[in-house]
Amino acid sequence: MVQESDFIRFAAGVMGVSAEKLSLETACGSIPEWDSVMHLRLVMEAEAAYGVSFPLEMVPELRTLADFYRRIVASDRPSRSV
């Protein structure tokens, strides 16, 4: 499972800020570095790093780092055979 602190460090690296500047409550537009272009970069970098897919219609719903993190954690769970 992806740890919250690891994800925060990942997001900080993508945005070029210190991890101390971010929390799961950090939202798009709440810091100067997270503009609309960075939002799309964060989507693409997260998809590549965590093997998750964010459907296009979901991208506008990813407003905070918590939104990203929840989706990544949910995709990291092993699926059960029925």
C-alpha positions as a Markdown table, in Angstrom:
| # | Residue | x | y | z |
|---|---|---|---|---|
| 1 | Met | 0.0 | 0.0 | 0.0 |
| 2 | Val | 1.2 | 3.5 | -0.8 |
| 3 | Gln | 2.0 | 5.4 | 2.3 |
| 4 | Glu | 0.6 | 9.0 | 2.6 |
| 5 | Ser | 4.0 | 10.4 | 3.3 |
| 6 | Asp | 5.5 | 8.8 | 0.2 |
| 7 | Phe | 2.7 | 10.2 | -1.9 |
| 8 | Ile | 3.2 | 13.6 | -0.5 |
| 9 | Arg | 6.9 | 13.4 | -1.3 |
| 10 | Phe | 6.0 | 12.2 | -4.8 |
| 11 | Ala | 3.6 | 15.2 | -5.4 |
| 12 | Ala | 6.2 | 17.6 | -4.0 |
| 13 | Gly | 8.8 | 16.3 | -6.4 |
| 14 | Val | 6.4 | 16.7 | -9.4 |
| 15 | Met | 5.5 | 20.2 | -8.3 |
| 16 | Gly | 9.0 | 21.2 | -7.4 |
| 17 | Val | 8.2 | 22.2 | -3.8 |
| 18 | Ser | 9.2 | 20.9 | -0.4 |
| 19 | Ala | 7.0 | 18.1 | 1.0 |
| 20 | Glu | 6.4 | 20.3 | 4.1 |
| 21 | Lys | 4.5 | 22.7 | 1.9 |
| 22 | Leu | 1.9 | 20.0 | 1.1 |
| 23 | Ser | -0.7 | 18.0 | 2.9 |
| 24 | Leu | -3.6 | 15.8 | 1.7 |
| 25 | Glu | -5.8 | 18.9 | 2.0 |
| 26 | Thr | -3.7 | 20.9 | -0.5 |
| 27 | Ala | -5.9 | 21.8 | -3.4 |
| 28 | Cys | -5.4 | 22.8 | -7.0 |
| 29 | Gly | -4.8 | 26.5 | -7.0 |
| 30 | Ser | -4.1 | 26.7 | -3.3 |
| 31 | Ile | -0.4 | 27.1 | -4.0 |
| 32 | Pro | 1.1 | 29.0 | -6.9 |
| 33 | Glu | 2.9 | 25.9 | -8.3 |
| 34 | Trp | -0.4 | 24.0 | -8.7 |
| 35 | Asp | -2.0 | 25.6 | -11.7 |
| 36 | Ser | -4.0 | 23.9 | -14.4 |
| 37 | Val | -0.9 | 22.8 | -16.3 |
| 38 | Met | 0.6 | 21.3 | -13.2 |
| 39 | His | -2.7 | 19.6 | -12.5 |
| 40 | Leu | -2.5 | 17.7 | -15.8 |
| 41 | Arg | 1.2 | 16.9 | -15.2 |
| 42 | Leu | 0.3 | 15.5 | -11.7 |
| 43 | Val | -2.4 | 13.3 | -13.3 |
| 44 | Met | 0.1 | 11.9 | -15.9 |
| 45 | Glu | 2.9 | 11.5 | -13.4 |
| 46 | Ala | 0.7 | 9.7 | -10.9 |
| 47 | Glu | -0.7 | 7.4 | -13.7 |
| 48 | Ala | 2.9 | 6.5 | -14.7 |
| 49 | Ala | 4.3 | 6.1 | -11.1 |
| 50 | Tyr | 1.4 | 4.2 | -9.6 |
| 51 | Gly | -0.1 | 2.3 | -12.5 |
| 52 | Val | -3.5 | 3.9 | -12.0 |
| 53 | Ser | -5.7 | 5.4 | -14.7 |
| 54 | Phe | -7.7 | 8.6 | -14.2 |
| 55 | Pro | -10.5 | 8.7 | -16.8 |
| 56 | Leu | -10.8 | 12.1 | -18.5 |
| 57 | Glu | -14.2 | 12.7 | -16.9 |
| 58 | Met | -12.6 | 12.2 | -13.4 |
| 59 | Val | -9.8 | 14.7 | -13.8 |
| 60 | Pro | -11.9 | 17.8 | -12.8 |
| 61 | Glu | -13.0 | 15.9 | -9.7 |
| 62 | Leu | -9.4 | 15.5 | -8.5 |
| 63 | Arg | -9.3 | 18.7 | -6.5 |
| 64 | Thr | -7.0 | 17.9 | -3.6 |
| 65 | Leu | -4.1 | 15.6 | -3.0 |
| 66 | Ala | -6.4 | 13.5 | -0.9 |
| 67 | Asp | -8.6 | 12.9 | -4.1 |
| 68 | Phe | -5.5 | 11.6 | -5.9 |
| 69 | Tyr | -4.3 | 9.6 | -2.9 |
| 70 | Arg | -7.7 | 7.9 | -2.4 |
| 71 | Arg | -7.8 | 6.8 | -6.0 |
| 72 | Ile | -4.3 | 5.5 | -5.9 |
| 73 | Val | -4.8 | 3.5 | -2.7 |
| 74 | Ala | -8.1 | 2.1 | -4.1 |
| 75 | Ser | -6.4 | 0.9 | -7.2 |
| 76 | Asp | -3.5 | -0.7 | -5.1 |
| 77 | Arg | -5.9 | -3.1 | -3.4 |
| 78 | Pro | -5.7 | -6.7 | -4.8 |
| 79 | Ser | -8.9 | -7.7 | -6.6 |
| 80 | Arg | -10.7 | -10.8 | -5.3 |
| 81 | Ser | -11.5 | -13.7 | -7.5 |
| 82 | Val | -15.2 | -14.6 | -7.5 |
